[in-house]
């Protein structure tokens, strides 16, 4: 087999392979298999390059043999039509792979966005819970404090003070242990004290300001003497 025949045979073989690859391209694209599509694209590009090399080899022989350039151009254009079909198939394959990459990237970005959105929602939820907790905490503390203080106060079973100096030590002893030494507010203690006084003794106490200072004055020993005198 001479060089010209061998070159023509090689070209025909590569062009046949190229044509078969072009025809299989659509079915491979429809399979939707990324690996198969990528492999077919590489094979198609390799076959096209080899066919182009064989074409140049045959063309060189035609030029050496002084064939008419018009004939050579017509022959070249006929071969190029087969390359055009291969180029179109290559474009379709590359487009499918590019679209697949974009779709995968979009899905990844969408998943990332959803993940970040969930994190943001969780952060807002935690902030809301912390804010709610900070609002409720003082009220809870007050409630617990009031409950604790109330629990410390025993039910008073003390006879009311009528102004008799004989009854005052007994009253004050019971009141001091049950109320005065407790952790309740002075005004609360003052209220208890007022409830334990008969009208005559209460008049002197009611003249005092209803505040911690008034309570301290009410329980002072010199004030107790005023109660006895007025009663």
Secondary structure, 3 states (H helix, E strand, C coil): CCHHHHHHHHHHHHHHHHHHHHHHHHHHHHHCCHHHHHHHHHHHHHHHHHHHHHHHHHHHHHHHCCCCHHHHHHHHHHHHHHHHHHHHHHHHHHHHHHHHHHHHHHHHHHHHHHHHHHHHHHHHHHHHHHHHHHHHHHHHHHHHHHHHHHHHCCCCCCCCECCCHHHHHHHHHHHHHHHHCCCCCHHHHHHHHHHCECHHHHHHHHCCCCCHHHHHHHCCHHHHHHHHHHC
